[in-house]
Amino acid sequence: MAQWWLETTVLSIPLWNWLMTLIAVIVLLTVLLWLRTRVRGRLARESEHREYTVLHVVLRAVASTNRFALFALSLLIGVKLLELPLNWSIAIGQLWFVAVVIQVASWLNTAIGFSLERYRERNPGTNQVTLTLIGYTLRTMLWAIAGLAILDNLGVNITAFVASLGIGGIAVALAAQVVLSDLFASAAIGLDKPFEPGDFIVVGNIAGSIEHVGLKTTRIRSLGGEQIVCSNTELLQQTIQNYKRMDLRRIAFKFVVAYGARAEQVQAIDRAVREYIDSLELARFDRAHLLQFVERGLEFEVVYYVLSADYNVYMDIQQDINLAIMRAVHAQGLEFGRGELRVHAPPQSPPGFTPEASA
């Protein structure tokens, strides 16, 4: 019986050698599946608020390994125990490289997806379109490098292929220059974040709230209610005023009191304006002065800060201040200055008067 095990061959390989390989494959596959189960169990026990570390990313990648990949790895290791001919050994070596490259690329692909997802969770305001674009770019580069490495290992001359890809890429880039420009502009908006959905911005003669930032365009809801679609590239080439991120609003305005006011009355108006603005919760007084003498009367200048970016809050405060100024001016028995139109007419001659008669 022992002699039969030693002498019987399959594909020129002893039967006992095949049996050892089968046992090794089963044992290795069992061990790898057990290790994967342990890794998944550890990840399941961890809190969702676990600190983001490189080890956590590695464990996530390892836990994503499927059964077929583990079986292929076990089989390739087991085949090493076979007494294979030289040409078979070379082929197995190439398969080893292909399997390792594909599995490493699969792990890196999982790590990219997990990293981008965790970044989005920690930064809810991040543009999802930008993250998707970055994910596609990284995955494309990853699998392109993996494919070129496999082709090179199989003996394919990839130099001409890479050169062709470079020339083709340049041609495509020139043909789709406008589209690619908008794509990169979208990525720049997502990374640099000059504005986000919900922000109120003013760009040129456009004023409105950001509704959506896409791959090519940004949609703005204007004050008139209509939706304005702007190219991302053209949008970034202009100066953008983002009012939502304004911590406070500086307001400077003037009013004119008619001539006839005494110095004490001017000081009383100035004091009343100062005290009223100081009493407002969302306003901070800066200064109030009798600025100059103008044709209509005494011109005052007032400067204060609104401690809110909300435009409606600013308008409510300004209205209250205007009413307080009216009460202060009227309390002093004064009026606001107004422009007057004076017409100078030549003196009229009495009835029946002629130049000859006067002579």
Long-range contacts (C-beta under 8 A, 24 or more apart in sequence): 12-85, 13-82, 13-83, 13-84, 14-83, 17-81, 17-82, 17-83, 18-82, 20-81, 21-78, 21-79, 21-81, 21-82, 22-78, 24-74, 24-77, 24-78, 24-81, 25-74, 25-75, 25-77, 25-78, 26-74, 28-73, 28-74, 28-77, 28-78, 29-70, 29-71, 29-74, 32-70, 32-73, 32-74, 33-67, 33-70, 36-62, 36-63, 36-65, 36-70, 39-63, 52-118, 52-122, 57-111, 57-114, 57-115, 58-111, 60-110, 60-111, 60-114, 61-107, 61-108, 61-110, 61-111, 61-114, 62-107, 64-106, 64-107, 64-110, 65-103, 65-106, 65-107, 69-99, 69-102, 69-103, 69-106, 72-99, 73-99, 73-103, 94-153, 94-154, 97-150, 97-153, 98-150, 98-153, 98-154, 101-146, 101-149, 101-150, 101-153, 102-146, 102-150, 104-146, 105-142, 105-143, 105-146, 108-142, 109-139, 109-142, 109-143, 112-138, 112-139, 112-142, 125-193, 125-196, 126-190, 126-193, 127-186, 127-189, 127-190, 127-193, 127-196, 127-213, 129-186, 129-190, 129-213, 129-214, 129-215, 130-186, 130-187, 130-189, 130-190, 130-191, 130-213, 131-190, 133-183, 133-186, 133-187, 133-190, 133-215, 134-187, 178-233, 179-216, 181-233, 182-215, 182-216, 182-217, 182-231, 182-232, 182-233, 183-215, 183-216, 185-231, 185-232, 185-233, 185-235, 185-236, 186-213, 186-214, 186-215, 186-216, 186-232, 188-236, 189-213, 189-218, 189-232, 189-235, 189-236, 194-236, 194-240, 194-242, 195-240, 195-242, 195-244, 198-244, 199-242, 199-243, 199-244, 199-245, 200-242, 200-243, 200-244, 200-311, 201-240, 201-241, 201-242, 201-243, 201-244, 202-240, 202-241, 202-243, 203-230, 203-235, 203-238, 203-239, 203-240, 203-241, 204-238, 206-230, 243-309, 243-311, 244-309, 245-309, 246-309, 247-307, 247-309, 248-284, 248-305, 248-306, 248-307, 248-308, 248-309, 249-305, 249-306, 249-308, 249-309, 249-314, 250-286, 250-303, 250-305, 251-303, 251-304, 251-305, 251-306, 251-314, 251-318, 252-301, 252-302, 252-303, 253-301, 253-302, 253-318, 254-291, 254-299, 254-300, 254-301, 254-302, 255-299, 255-300, 255-302, 255-325, 255-336, 256-294, 256-296, 256-297, 256-298, 256-299, 256-300, 256-336, 256-337, 257-297, 257-298, 257-300, 257-329, 257-334, 257-335, 257-336, 257-337, 258-296, 258-297, 258-298, 258-334, 258-335, 258-336, 258-337, 258-338, 259-297, 259-298, 259-337, 260-334, 261-298, 261-332, 261-334, 265-332, 265-334, 266-290, 266-298, 268-328, 268-331, 268-332, 269-300, 269-325, 269-328, 269-329, 269-332, 269-334, 270-300, 272-324, 272-325, 272-327, 272-328, 272-331, 273-300, 273-302, 273-321, 273-324, 273-325, 273-328, 276-320, 276-321, 276-324, 276-328, 277-302, 277-304, 277-321, 280-317, 280-320, 280-321, 282-306, 282-307, 282-308, 282-313, 282-317, 283-307, 283-317, 283-321, 294-337, 295-339, 296-337, 296-338, 296-339, 296-340, 297-336, 297-337, 298-337, 299-337
